[in-house]
Amino acid sequence: MSSPSPSHGGNRRLTVIVAVVGGIVALGAAAAVFGPAFYRDVIVGEAPPAPTVGGSTPAAESSPAPAGDPLAGLDGSWAASEGSFAGYRVDEVLNGTDVTVVGRTEDVEAEVEVAALAVTAATVTVDVGSIATDEGARDAYFRDNALQVSDFPTATFTLTEPLEATSAPEAGSEQTVEAAGELTLHGVTQAVTAELQVAFDGRTAEVAGSIPVTFADYGVQAPSLGFVSVEPEGFVEFHLVLDKEG
């Protein structure tokens, strides 16, 4: 069987580029016809709020511990379960109007180790190529051009310093902590600090947080197409529902 000629691959790449550019131009046309504010409020709609803890359903069938009870048996391995997601939040400037864009995926893996009231290790891995917004053309540009997921398919946060508690957390309590770690994005690793909300119900742990990022620090060029540009800073966001393994 003969292999496809090189021109076929070139045609496919050209088709993808044309489709992406066409979609982006269509966004600009919509803004020009309806106005940037109409595009932001009606076509794009209100961006979802930043992730917070609260309201998760325990994966186990047994009832959660009564609120206010100190939790025991936290030592061991915890992993992400249903309800976890991650993504990004950025601001676009469309003809002078700010438009907040949020992309998310549920393709998230997390491994957390707890020992003696301390989180001793944690790693969160996100499939960057599956992150989606409300607009496919935008997603294709971020996936193929900005983040180059064919070469850098995942983003990873790794805890670099233990998170220690002075006493056992209570069921129903929420805490805000700062976690020192490393974020690897687009093949570049930078030291970061993640601001986290943490909550327990006795069976399930919830962790919600964000990490500010400057795209240039990771070798990512924020797109600018004249009528629309992306701010050079944004946030990596995540909401983890963690179940204890074993």
N, C-alpha and C positions, 0 to 999 in steps of 0.2 A: 504494500500500500504506500503510495507516495505521500510525503508530508505536505501540509499546506504551504503555499508560497508565502514569502515574507510580506507581500503586499496585502494579504488578507489580514495579518496582524495590524498593519498600519491602518487599514480601513476601519478595523474595530476601534482602535484608539481614536481615530478621527471622529467616528460616530459618537463616542463617549464625550469627547471635548465639545463637539457641536451641541450635544444634548445639554450638557452642563451650562455652556454659555447661553444657549437659547433659554433655558429655565431662568437663569439670573437676569437676562434682559427682560423676560416676561415679568419678573418681580418689579423691575424698574418701570416698566410700562404701566403696571397696575398702580404704582405710586403716583405716576405722572397723571393718570386719568382721574383717580379718585382722591388724590391728595395723600401726603405722608401720614397725617393723623388718622384718616379713614383706614389706610392700609394697616397701621399699627393696631387700632382699636377693633376693627371689624374683620379684616382679612386674616391678620395674624392672631389677634385676640390677646387677652391678658395672659402673661406668663405665669406658670404655676409658682407658688411660693417656694422659698428655700426649704430644704428638708428640715423637719423637726421630729423629736421623739414624742411618743404618746399614741395610744390607740392600737398597738399591735395585738394580734391574737396569738396566745401561746400555741406552739406547735404540738405540745404534749396534751393528752386528753385530761390529765389530772388538773385540779384547780390550782390557780396561782396562790402564792402565799398571801396571807392577810396583809393589807397595807400597813406599813410601819414595823413589821417584823424584820429583824436582822436576817440576812440570807446566809445560808451555810452551803457547803459543798460546791463552791464556785471553782475550785482548783480543777484544772484539766484543759482540754481542747474544746474550742467553740468554733463553729463554722457558719457561714452565711446560708440563709434559708429563704423560703418564699417571702416576698415582700421587700427584698433588698433591691436597690438600684443605685446607679451612679451616672455621672454625666458632667455637663458644663453649663455655665451661665455667662453670657457675654452681652454687651450692648452694641447694637448696630446704630450707625447714624445714617438715616435715609433722608436725603434732601434736607438736612438740618433737624430732623426729628429723631429722637432716641427711641429705639425699638429693642426691648429686652428679648433675647432668644435663649431658650433652654432646650438642651438636648439630653436625652436619657436612654439608658439601657438597663435591662434586668440581667444581662449576661455578666454577672459579678461573682467572683470567688473571694472568700475571706477565710483566713485561718488565724485564730487568736489563742494564745496560751496564757493561762492564769495560774499563779502560784503564790500562796501566802499573801493574799490581798493585793497582789500586784499583777498588772498585765505585763508579762515579761517579753512577749514577742507578738507581733501582729503584721500580717501582710494582706493587702487588698489588691486584687488584680482585675482589671476591667478590659473587656473586649471592645476596643475603640471603634472598630469597624461597624459595630451594631448600634452605635449611638445614633438616635434619630430625633429630628425636630419636626415641625409642622410642614416643612418644605423639602421635597426630595432633591431639588437642584442644589439647595444650600448644603444638604447632607453630602451629596456627591462631591462638592468642591472641598469641604472640610476633610472628607474621607480620603480622596484621591490626591488632592493638591496640597492642602495645608498640613495634614497630619500624616500623609503617605503611609496608610495602614498596610499596604502590601509589604513594606519594609519594617514597619514598626506597629505590629498588630495589637499590642497591649500597652496599657499604662498601669503602673504599679506604685502603691504607697507602702513603705516599709517602716515600721516603728524602729527608732534608733536608741531611745531611752525608755526604761521601764516607767509605767504609770503606777504609782503606789498610792494606796489608801491607808489612812490611820485606823479605820474601823470598818467592819463589814457593812456594805450598803444595805439599805432598807428597801423592802418591797414597795413599789409605787413611788420611790424617790427619783428625782432627777438631779444630775450634777453637770456642771460645765467645767471642762478641763482643757488644757492645751497639751498636744502631743507633738513631740519632736520626731521628725522622720525624714525620709528621702522620697521624693517623687521622681519617678522615671517616666518621661513623656517624650515621644518622638526620638527615642534613643538617647536622650540626655537626662542625667540625674542631677537633681539639685536638692540641697537641704531646705526643708520647709517646716512650718509650724501649722498644725491643723487645730482649729478650734472645734471641740466636740461637745455635744450633748449626749449624756449617757443615762439610760433608765433601765430598771429591772422590774419584772413583775413576779419574780420567784422561779420562773421557768425559762423565760426568754429575755435576752438582753437586746436593747436597741441602742444604736449609735448613729447619730446624725451629725454631719459636719461639712465644712468647706475649707478649701485651701486657695488663697489668692495666688494667681500666676500671672507672670508677664511673658507673653508668647515668645518674644525674642530671646528670652533666657533659655528656651528649649529649641531654638533654631526654627521656630514656626513664624512665618510671615503672615500677619493679619491682613486679610484681603482688602483691597481698596479698588473700587471700580468706578470712581467718579461720583455717581449718584448714590452709592452705598459704600460705607466703609465700616470695618469692625474695629472697635477700640483695642488698643494694644494690651490691655489687661482684662482679665476675667477671673472666673472661679471654677475650680473643680469641686463638684458636690457629690455627696453620697449619703445614703440611708441604709444601714445594715440591720437586718433582723438576724440575731445570732442564737443558735441552738447548741446546747452542750452535746458533744459527741460521746458515744459509748453509754 
